[in-house]
Amino acid sequence: MIEILRFSRIFFPMKRFLLSLSVLLLASTSAGAFELPADSKQCLVGIADNWNSSYATLIWYEKEPAGWKQKGASWKARLGKNGLVWGKGLNPVPQGVRTKKEGDRRAPAGVFDLGGAWGYAPSIKKSPNLSYVQVTSRSLWYEDVNSPYYNQYRQIEHEPRTTAEKKAQMKQGDYAHSLKLFIAHNAYPRITPGAGSSIFFHIWRNGGGSATFGCTTMSEGNLKNFIASVEPAKRPVYVLLPKAEYDQYRGPWKLP
């Protein structure tokens, strides 16, 4: 039997997803009408200089009785080669703007739930509540816009046979992808074909010297520390925006 691990199963309970969906449906078309989920107690903020920057500064926050408080020092990350573009996450997207497309080499901007972790190691340091999958040759993630499994994870019981299965293999001998955490952009069950797939946090290349196809990358040490801090019970989210937009929406969206 082939196992298809849908977003609602592996990342967070369906009740939480339906709550998020209701927020989106009730929000107006103005991005200013949105607020961070009330149950979110952890937030990673990524700020780029502008829409065309492939660099970002990451800051980890946790919500305390007095409000959001930064935890530890900030650290550096790399983004898509061509910068950022509005993605498909929790927040409404402003009208008339460019949005994420498959292959545009831009990181999706906005507010996103965090998903499970994948890696080559048998185990990692993490919360007991965070899903972790050890990647094998039978672990697949589809980026083909014509596939019925587009932007979904599958675990098959046989070695990949077809061209589609082989192309979707998560384990390609690439150390940069030996540890990764899913960013819930264009995620199941609200997947739009062609709106961008396979967006993760993972290890950066060349010590940060290389940009990405749309993922957010960082040093291996920072990635391990970040994943170890993620607590699904605290509804962690990722906020990625250019500085001007972060300043614009910080108050209305109740960002850290």
URUR-V909113 format. One record per backbone hydrogen bond with DSSP energy under -1.0 kcal/mol. CO is the residue of the C=O (numbers start at 1). NH is the residue of the N-H. If there is no record, write none. Layout:
# URUR-V909113
CO & NH
CO & NH
This chain:
# URUR-V909113
3 & 155
4 & 6
6 & 10
7 & 11
13 & 17
14 & 18
15 & 19
16 & 20
17 & 21
18 & 22
19 & 23
20 & 24
21 & 25
22 & 26
23 & 27
30 & 33
31 & 34
37 & 40
41 & 63
42 & 237
43 & 61
44 & 239
45 & 59
46 & 241
47 & 57
48 & 243
50 & 53
51 & 84
54 & 79
56 & 77
57 & 47
58 & 75
59 & 45
60 & 71
61 & 43
62 & 69
64 & 67
67 & 64
69 & 62
75 & 58
77 & 56
78 & 217
79 & 212
80 & 83
83 & 107
85 & 109
86 & 100
88 & 186
94 & 97
101 & 104
105 & 82
107 & 85
109 & 87
110 & 240
111 & 90
112 & 238
113 & 184
116 & 182
117 & 133
118 & 180
119 & 135
127 & 130
131 & 117
133 & 119
136 & 139
138 & 156
139 & 170
140 & 154
142 & 151
144 & 147
147 & 150
149 & 152
152 & 142
154 & 140
155 & 3
162 & 166
163 & 167
164 & 168
168 & 141
174 & 177
175 & 178
176 & 203
178 & 120
180 & 118
181 & 201
182 & 115
183 & 185
187 & 190
192 & 195
194 & 102
199 & 183
200 & 216
201 & 181
202 & 218
205 & 208
205 & 210
206 & 209
212 & 81
216 & 202
217 & 78
218 & 204
219 & 223
220 & 224
221 & 225
222 & 226
223 & 227
224 & 228
231 & 234
232 & 235
234 & 41
236 & 114
237 & 44
238 & 112
239 & 46
240 & 110
241 & 48
242 & 246
243 & 247
244 & 248
245 & 249
246 & 250
249 & 253
250 & 255
251 & 254
253 & 36
